[in-house]
Amino acid sequence: MSEPAIIKESPDVPLEISVGAIPEDDRVWVPQAPGVFFRPLLINTITGQWCNLLKVTRSGIVSRHRHPGIVVGYVIKGQWKYDEHEWTAHQGGFVYEPPGEIHTLRVPDDCSEMVTFFNITGAMIYVDEEGRQIGYEDALTKLDMCREHYANVGLGADYVDQFRR
Ligand code: FE
């Protein structure tokens, strides 16, 4: 019987990330729209994947959108739903969003704040009621938004680099 192979870690392995997901410093939340914020956790410029917390501090429609890739999420606080589906995602709930689906994210009237972890690959394509494209986000536009916000609030544009791979 031959000797088992010795497995060694390559020096090229990227840096790991370990961070408290909900930040103590509110400046870490990047404003995205009125009452809508995101907190970057991992922005992968090679695969176009990003992980973030989405925080919404108002009720009503957040966005109507389509994403070409898979999205999975975990609800940390509050609740929300898609107008196109019967179910509501509650605190502690897991969601899988299939590529290509178009849905309208809504926070119900009795929820003043929701926080959800999302792992997104590809893009968020924002559309209006008729399906016309009204916005677009991907890992690189997210990175840009973070840089601009962190520069403005005094954390420094390079604050986001700890979440970039
Ligand atoms: Fe979605």
Boltz pocket constraint, residues with backbone or C-beta under 6 A from the ligand:
constraints:
  - pocket:
      binder: B
      contacts: [[A, 65], [A, 67], [A, 71], [A, 97], [A, 103]]
      max_distance: 6.0
